Amino acid sequence: MNLIKLKLSMLGTVAVIIGLSTLFLALVLSLAGVDILLLPIFVVAFNIVQWLIAPYLIDALYRVRELPESELPWLHRSIEKLSIASNIKKPKVMLAQIPIPNAFAYGSPIAGTRVAVTGKLLEILEPEEVEAVIGHELGHLKHRDVQVMMIASVLPAIFYYIGYSFMLSYYYRGSYGRDRGGNGLAALIGILSIFMYYILSLLVLGLSRLREYYADRHSASVVEYGASKLASALAKLVTYTSRIPREKMENFLSFRALFITDPGRAHSDAEELKYGRSLAESIASREITWVDRLLEIFSTHPNIVKRIRALLQIES
């Protein structure tokens, strides 16, 4: 996927999400009256508060601490160099003390921007591969992906709560046999809102996958031979993570969308990488089946073969 096509795809997806949301919300308001406006206001406020305090929740969940420059000076130098190349302020360098090799970027206006790596990632990757991973994470910060995905995710949440509220209203009125006309209208709005929630959620997942491709391309642009280094890093991360029993990862999947690879998909991703004698051969020969495409629709991250293939095509 070339850069122009990627940008147009992201803009188109955002436009569809906003357009569908606006159209359907106008329909709901016309059917239910303006009082329902209070619900979107509540949902938006809740998500903004969640966004502001999320870094502190992530720090607690993933046992994250700030990494002093004296502990890993090469990592700090690498992040500073890539931050300059990315034309952004150097984020805080964090270490997540979890047994999964991964990295993620996060932050908020009150917490500042942060890039975290895990000890396992530093253990299994070469320094140049770590640099390519950092380039990807800085791409998320440069593109303001945390803010973009927060805004996009609010819209499905609004319709989920609208649907939930009207289904409760339907149940309440039905249980007591009151206002049969209003009862039917509440059921209709509730069902349509839940349906819109699922449609918008799929679109948001699609936007998340596009943002991953976009961050991959950023790494390729600021790291020398970054595309091939990042492809190698992704293959190693997926292969190693696939050996970790899933029950040991369950506690660390709450914010999986932040990670550079989805730990929950590591086992299936590793299966897709084992074909052929080398990574390049496996990618070239592996066919993307309709099952792969279907599973990708419900994932925050691109299919691993498609993603690595796209990276290698950048430098071909």
ABEGO torsion letter per residue (X at the ends): XBAAAAAAAAAAAAAAAAAAAAAAAAAAAAAAEAAAAAAAAAAAAAAAAAAAAAAAAAAAAAGBBBBBAAABAAAAAAAAAAAAAAGBBBBBBBBBBBABBBBBBBEBAAAEBBBBBBAAAAAABBAAAAAAAAAAAAAAAAAGAAAAAAAAAAAAAAAAAAAAAAAAAAAAAAAAGBGAAAAAAAAAAAAAAAAAAAAAAAAAAAAAAAAAAAAAAAAAAABBGAAAAAAAAAAAAAAAAAABBAAAAAAAAAAAAABABBAAAAAAAAAAAABEABAAAAAAABBBBAAAAAAAAABABBBAAAAAAAAAAAAX
